[in-house]
């Protein structure tokens, strides 16, 4: 469900108390580990973490007017979602799944998100490590390389 909120605070206030607590707990971990090259704001109707256009004017390749998304948190109809684009990139994906398996928590991972019902469903320490491991400059390089590879194939 896309929210109509235009600020993170308004987004959080719009959530039921239990979801606000869960999203806030995950948000706290993200913010604690997030590189200063990223910004937090509303993107695609949820809380987004992205490389601002001022730092990367090319923006997101499919829509250059949008900042380059790195992660997002959202409240959906039946669950909450954590989008960590870097967990789907190349060798990172396998390493992420292996690290998650070691936590003993069930991974409910879709094509672009990790679904959860409460913050305790997530290994928050691992989430923090993954966020911390990819500063904005590295994320830009990963995206540039992926975009170049796609252009060469197509």
N, C-alpha and C positions, 0 to 999 in steps of 0.2 A: 504494500500500500504506500503510495507516494503521499507524503505530507505536504500541506500547503504552507507550512511554517517557513519563515525566511531567515530565522536565526536559530542557532543551536539551542539557546535557552528556551525559545518558543517551542521548538521541536520536543525537547524534554518535558516541558510543561503539558504538552498535548497527550502524553502517554499515560496509560493507567499506572498507578503507583508501583506495582510489581515489575512492570517492564521498564519504568523509569529507573528503578534501582539497578536492574540487570544491565541496561544500556550504559548507565552512569559508571558502573563498576568496570566494564570493558573499556569505556572511554577513558577512564582514569589511567588504566594500564597503557593504552595507546599514547596518551598525552605525555606520560612519564618517560616513554621510550622514543618518542617521535623526534626526528631530526629537525633542526630549526629551519631547514630549507622548505619544509611543508607548511601549509596552512590548514586550519580547520574551518569548515563552513557547511552550508547546505548545498548539496549536489544531488541531483536526481531524486529529490524529495526525501533525502535522508542525510545523516551526518556524514560528511566527506572529508577526507584528508588528501590533499593534492599539492602538486607543484604549481604555484601561482603563475599566471601568464606573464607577470613582470619578470620572473626568473626563467621561464621557458615559453617564449611567445608563440612557438609552434602549436602549443596546446595538445589536446588529444587528437590523434591523427584522423579519426572518423568525424570529428567536429572540432576544428581548430579554435573555435570560440570558447570551448570548454577547457578549463585547466586540466592538466594531466593527473588523472586520479591514481592514487596509491592504495587507499583503503577506504572503507565506508562501514557504517553501522546503521541498520534499519530495523524497524518494527513492521513485520508483515502480518497478514491476517492470522495465521496459525503458529507462527514462530518468530524469532528474531534472527537477523542475519548479520554476519560479519564477512565483509568482502575484503580479502587481502590479496590483491593482484599478484604480489611477489611470491605468494605460496603456490601459484600456478605456473610460474615461469621456469622452464627448462629443468635443470638438475635440482632446483629449489623444491620443486613439487615432490619428488621422491624423498628428499631429505626431510621435508616437512611432515609427510605421512609417517615416516619411520620414527621421527621424534614424537609425534602425537601418539603413536601406538605404545611407546614406552611409558606414557603417562597413565595408561590404563583407562582413559576416558574414551567413550564412543565418538567416533568422527562421523558426523552427518554432513557430508560435503557434496554439494551439487556442482554444476558446471561452472558456477562463478561465485559461490558463497558457502559459508559454513553456517548451518542452521543450529539454533539452540533455543531452549525454553527458559533456561535460567543461567546466570553467570557461572554457577558451579559446574555446568556442563562443559565448560571450556578450561583448558590448562592455561590459565592467565599468564603464568610465568613464561611459557613457550610463546604465547602471543606477543608478549613484550620483547622477547629475544628476537623474534622474526622481524618485528617492526624496527627494532634498534639496528639490526644487521644491514638494513637497506637505507642509507642516507639518500637524500633527494638526488644528489649527483649520480649515484650508482643507479637509481631507478630510471633516470633520464637515459643513461647509457644502455641499460637493459632494453628499454622501449625503443630507442633508436636502432639498436642491433636487430630486434625483432621486426621492426618496420622495414628495415633494409632487406632482411632475409625474405620477407613476404613479397616485396617489390621484385626481387630477383627471380622468385619462383613464378610470379604472375606475369 
